[in-house]
Amino acid sequence: MDFDKKYILSVINNLLNVHSPTGFTDMVMDKAALYAAQLGYTMERNNKGTGFIRVKGSQGVKTVGICAHTDTLGLMVRSINAKGTLALTIIGGMLVPTVDGEYCTIFTRSGKTYTGTVLCDAPSGHVYDDARTKSRDIVNMEVRLDETVKNKEDVLKLGIGAGDFVCIDTKTVITDKGFIKSRFLDDKLGVGIIFGMLKYWKDYNIRPVNDVVFIITIYEEVGHGMSYVPDGITELIGVDMGCIGADLSGTEYDCCICAKDAGGPYDYNLTSALIRIAENNKIQHAVDVYKYYASDVTCALRAGGDIRGAVIGPGVHASHGMERGHYDGVLNTMKLLALYL
């Protein structure tokens, strides 16, 4: 299978460089719709904003859903401090200590943007006794604006207020050895895989056996991305990040297959079928159980979806922090998905 590596990495890089914390995803979904159109597909969106790309199969005995999410972790302005800094609340499961010192962009409701830095409120070892020891909990974090502000009133005059989104710079780098270093690989690697599949089918005039609906969700990080499953879908495969560390066997180079997560086991027969395909075709893979994980498929099942569900994806190191993956993990996931479909 000859996937277009240059295209896939370009899509991933471009998506990573579009801010999209949960609740602020219009820009990235417009980008996804453009990629679909360039490949000759239409991405429909429902009222919630979820994207659907439908591909007719050669036989169409059943309809398979493949889902990934464009929404990421992020921050929001909770209030404005008297000294002119921004107090924060988290969006999703952000590892707060990892954003200490990171640059950010603030998007106001009126369309203005400002830059700043996320810092602990005891940011200097020369000044604060507890600068090195103070807990980096969200209540101790704030944004220092790159504006001349001395108090709350100065900030209000800029048009910044509670509910404005604070987007963390991703610092995306793709190395010549295939490493993909960035925040929010979860789950823009998965979305890149979807477009890589569509490009592969287009390049080689391939049709899947069954009807396929690629679903791009925008509320996964807060738990209700796939709460709606379109009629007719009987199988749902989530393409999300694979976990690395502790006693897990997955690596950045693997297609990781999740047998069970915090929501319980995934469908035995569907998961087993994916494992057999990986084994029979010598696709580098790992099967693991994730204790602190849930996916769009978990959400669909909890919402009452009448589906068989499974989750696969490229291994991602340091998830919900400064993440790293590798093109081999992306490639192995695409191989498994292509063979299954």
N, C-alpha and C positions, 0 to 999 in steps of 0.2 A: 504494500500500500504506500503510494507516494503522495504524502500530504505536503501542502505548500507551506514549508516552515517559515519562509520570509513573510508570507501573508499572515500566518497565525501569530507570530511574534509582533508584527506590526499592529494587529487588532488588539492584542493584549496590552501592548505598550500604550496605545491611544486610549483605550478604555480606562487604564489605570490613571491616566493623567486628566480624567474628567471627574471632578468631585461629585460624590453621590452617596452621602450618608442617608440612612433610611429616612424617608420623608422629603428628600430633596433630590429626586432622581430624574426629573424631566430632561435635563441636559444629556445624561448618559443614555436614556432610553431613546432620545432623538438620534443619538449616534448609532445605537443598535439598529434602529429602523433604517437608517441610511445604509448601513452595511448589508442589511437584508435586501434592500432595493437594488444595490449594486450587483447582487448575485441573482437578481431576477425574482425575488420573493417579496411578498407583502407581509409586514409585521402588523397584525391587528392588535389593538389595545382595548381592554374592557374598561368599565367605569373606574375600577380601582387603579388602573394603569399598568397592569400585567400585560406583557407582550406574548403574542402567539404567532408562530410561523408554521404553517401547515404544509406537509409534503405528502402527496398521494403515493401509496405503495403499488407495486406491480400486482399484488394479489389482494391486499386489503382485507385479510381475514379478521384482523383486530387492529386496534389503534393503541400505539405506544406513546406515552408522554415522556419527554426528556426535559428536565428542568434544571435551571441554574439561576443565580441571582446577581443582579448588578448593585444592589444596595450594600453599603459598607457600614462599618462602625463610624462614629463621629461624636461631636459635642454640640451642645446648644447653650446659648446664653441663658442663665437662670435669673440673674439680676446684675445690676451695676454697683460696684463697690464705691464707697465714699471717696476713695483716693483715685478713682478713674480707671480701675481695672475691671475686667469682666469675670463674674462668678459663673460657674459652669455646672451643667448636668450632662451625664453620659448618654449616648445612644448606642444600644447594644452592649455586648460584653467586652468593652474596651479594657485592656490592661493599663490602667491609669499611669503607673510608674514609667511606662515606656514612652509616654508623650511629654514627659518633663523636658523642656528645652526645645521642643519641636516648633517649627514655623507653621503658621496657619493662615487661613483666609476667612474673614467674616462676611457673610452674605446677609444684607438687611432685607426686610420685606419690601422696601421701596426700590430694590434693585442696585443699591450701592454696594461696593465691596471695599473692605479694608484688610490690611495685613497686620500680623502680630506674632507673638510668641507665647506658647503655653509654658507656664512656670509654676513652681511651688511658691507659696507666698513667703517662704524664707529662702530666697534664691541665691544668697551670697554667703560664702564661708567667712568672708572678711567682716560681716555685719551681724549675722544671726548665729547664736550659740547652737541652735538645733538644725542648721542648714543641711548637715549631713545625715541627721537621724530622723528628721520629721517625716511622718508617714505621708506618702504620696497618694493620699485618698483624694477623691474629687472635691471634698469640702476644703482642702488645703491648696487647691490649684486655681489658677487664674490666668487670664490673657492680658499681657502687656501690649497695648496697642502701639502701632507705629504712627502715632498722631500726637500732637501737642495737646495733651489733656492733663488736667491737674485735679479734677474732681468729677463727681457724677454728672453735674450739669453740662460740663464740656463734652462728655460722651453722648449725652442725650441730644445735644445740638448736632452731632454727626448723623443722627437718625438710627443709632444702634439701640436695640432694646431687647427685652426678654423674648425668647422664642426665635431669635436669629440663629442661623446655623453657623457653626465653627468647624471648618473643614481642615483636616490635618494634611500637610504636604506629604506626598507619597514617597518622594526620593527614589523614583523608579530607575533601576539600572539593569540592563540585560548584558551579560558579559559574553565575550567571544567563546567561552567554554560552556555556554548554555544555561548558566545560572540566571534566574530571574529574581531580583532583589527589589522588594517594594512592600509598602503597606498595602493591605487589602487585596492580596492575591486571592483571598477568600471573598468573593468567588469569581473574580474577573478572569481567572484561569479557566473556570468552567464555562463562562460565556464565550471566551475565545475558542474553546473546544467546539462549542455549537457552531460557530461560524467557520471553523476549520472543517467540520464535517460537511456543511453545506457547500463550501468551496470544493472539497474533494468530489462530492457527488456531481457538481456542475462540470468540473474539469474532465471527468471521465464518463459523463453521461450515465451515471448510476442511479437507479431507483431502489429504495428500500423495499423489502418484501411486503411489509405491512405499512399502513398509514402511520405517519409520525407527526406529532405535534411538539415542536420545540417551544418551551415555555420559559420566559425570562421574567422572574419575579422581582419585586422591589420592597418587600417587607420581611424578608427572611430573618434578618438580624434581630428583629423584635418578636418573631414567633408566629406571624400569620401570613406569610408570603403565599403559600399554596393552600390556603384555607378553602379556595374554590378550585375544584377539578372539573374541567369541561366534560360534558356528556360524551359517552362512548369510549373514553380512555379506560382501559382495563389493567394496564401496567404503567407504573411511573418509576422512572429511574432518575434519581438525583445525581447531577454531576457537581460535586462540591469538593472541598479540600479534604485530603487525607491527613490524619494526625500522626505526628512523629514524636518519639521520646518515651521515657520510662521503660516499661516492658513490651512496648509495641514493636512490631517487626517491620513496619512500613518505613520507606526512605523517600527522599526527594526524587528518586529515579523510578519509582514504582507507580503502577496503577493500584491505588489502595481500595480495597473492598471492605465495606463496613458490615459486619455480621449483626452487630447489636450496638445501640447507643443508649443514651439516657431515656429514650422513649420506648425501649424494648427491642426485641429481635425484628429484623426485616424478614420479608417473605422467604421462607426456606427454599422453595423450588426455584424462584427467580434468582436468588443469590447463588444457589448451587449451580444453576445454568451458567451464570457469568463466570464462576470459578472454573468450571469445566472448560469453557471456551479459552480462558486464559492459560490453563494448563495444557490443553491440546495444541495450542498455537504458540507455546513457549513465549507468552507475553510476560514480561517481568511484572510481578504483582505481589501483593501482600494482603492477607485477610486478618483483620483486627477487630477488637471490641473497644469502643470509645466511651469512657465513663461520663465525660463532661461535654457532651455533644448532642445536638439535635439538628435536623435538616428540614428542608421543605417537604420531604416525603413524610417525616414525622408529623409535620403540621397537617398534611393532607389526610393522613390516617386518623389523627385525633379529631379532625373536623368531620369524620364520617365517610371519607372517600371509599367507594367500593372498588378498591384497587389492590393489586399486588405491588409491593414497593421494594426498592433496593437503592443503595447509594454506592457510587464509585467516584474516584477522583485522584488527581495527582497529589503526591505527598507534599505537605507544606510545613517547613520547620518554623518554630517560634510563632505559632498561629496567634492572632489577635495582638501581636506585637510587631516588631520589625521582621517581616516574614521573608522566607526564601524558598523558592522551588527550582525545578530544573526542566528544561525542555523534554528530557527523556520521560519524565513523569507525565507531562502533557501528551507526548506521543503514544506512550503505552496505554493511556486512558482512551485516546482516540481509536487506537487499534481495537481494543476490546469493544468499544461502542459500535464501531463500524461493522465488526464481525457479528455482533448480536443483532444489529438492525438489518 
